[in-house]
Amino acid sequence: KQWYQRRVPLRPGISFSSVLSTIMKILLTIPFFLLLISPSFQTELKIVNTRSGSLRPEPCAMVCAGEIGPNPSYTKYFDGQVQFIILERIDMSNCGFVETPIVTVFLDGSASSIARLTYASFHVNRNGFHLYVTSNTENLTPYKGWTWYVMWSAFGYIC
């Protein structure tokens, strides 16, 4: 017999051909399992409305998110009636948006501090935004003793 025709026992009762057959079965089932789990790795984002009114193909839609803190830098203002702060520009340039995205903001920190605040993003463009924060109390002095974070997410197009 030629060397490739011989059955070489690996262990008593186990032949090379049975081992090879088992390996082939395993290799053939891997693509099947990958097909089964691949939908769980896919994400879908559909943007149904934008400021500009222009919609782009779904593969171009992306979510970009970040967190700033603790205690991000800000400037305090008083307009004669209400005290408010404006955070330094929050940079989104690494997101790669091609137009102004939809931005949502969430403040996290002490429940007693966050409950008193009203906040909104403004001057939003594809590279970043500012955050305006005011309070329903008379002043924002307690900020100095609190630890707080700004969490943001932006939904927009990258192509």
N, C-alpha and C positions, 0 to 999 in steps of 0.2 A: 504494500500500500504506500501511496505517496504521503508525505508529511501532513498535507492538508486534508487527507481523507481519514486519518486516524482519529479515533475518539479517545481523547486524553481525559481520564477521570481526575477531577479536581478534588473531590472527596468521595468516599465510597457512596455510590448511588447517584452522584451528580456528574453529568457529562458536560463537556465544553459546549455542545450544541444546545443543551437545555438552558445553560447560562446565557448563551448568545440569544436564544429565542426570548428569554425573559427580558433581557436588556432591550431588544427590539420592540417588544410590547410596551415597555415603559416609555421609550423614546417616541413611539407613535401616539401615545395617549397624552403627552405633554402639550402638543398644539391644541388638542381638544379642550383641556382644562384652561389653557390660556384664553381660548375663545369664550369659555363660560365666564371667566372672571374679568375680561377686558371691559365690559360695560360698566363695571363698578369703578374703574379708573377714569372713565370719561366724565367730564363735567360739561354742563350746558348752561349757557348764560344767554338770555335773550333780552335785549333792550327794546322796549316798545315805544318809547318816546324820548326825544332829546330837545334841548333848547333850540338848536338850529332847525329841528324838524327833519333832518336827514338821517335815514337809517342805513346801516351798512350790513354786509353779510355777517351772520352769526359767528363764524370763526374769528372775526375781528374783534368781538366783544371780550372784555377782560375786566377782572376785579383786581384792584391793587389796594393794599391796606397797610396801615402802620400805627405805631403807638409812640407818643411823645411824653416824656416825663421821667422821673417824677418832677413835678412843679416846673412846667415849661416857662421860658422867659416871656414876659409880657410888659406892656406899658399901661399905666393906669391913667384914666381920663375922668374929668368931671365936666359935664356940659351945662352946669348951672342947675340942673334938676336931678340928674341920675349919674351915679358913678358907674363906670364900666371899664373893662380892660380889653385890650387887643393883643392877642398873641403874636409873636414874631411869625413871619411867613412860614407856613408849613410846606415843605418842599416835596413835590410829587414828580419831579423831573425824571427820576429813574423808572417810573411806570411806563413811559413811552407813549402816552396818549397823543393822538393826532388832532384832537379837538377837545373842547371843554367837557369833562366828565360830570356825572351826577355824584355829588359828594354828600356823605352822611357823617355825622360826628357824634361821639358819645363821650361824656366825661365820667371818669371813674375815680373814686376816692371815698372819703368819709361820707356816709349817708346824710349826715346833718349838713355838711357843706354843699353837696351836690343838689340836695333838695331845694336849696334857696336860689339856684342859678337858672338863668335863661341864656341860651347860647345859639349862635348861628354862624355858619360860614359865609364869607363874603369875599369879593374880588377873586372869585374862583376862575382859574384858567387851566390849561392843560398841564402847566408846570407846578401849580400849587394854589394855596388859598390862605386867607387870614381867618382867625376865629375871633368873633365878638362875644364877650361874656358880660352879662350884667346880673344884678341881684335884686330880689324883691325886698331886700332889707335896705337900710339907708346907706350902708357903705360895704366895701369889699375887704376891709381890714383883716378879718379872720383868715384870709388866704395864707398869711404868713405862717400860721401854725399847722396848716393842713398839708397832707401829701395827696396829690391828685395827678391824674394822667389824662391825656387826650388820645382817644382811639378814633381812627378815621378809616373810612373805606370809600373808594371811588370806583364808579362803574362807567366804563367808556370804551372807546375804540382805539385799537393800536394799528389798524390798517384801513 
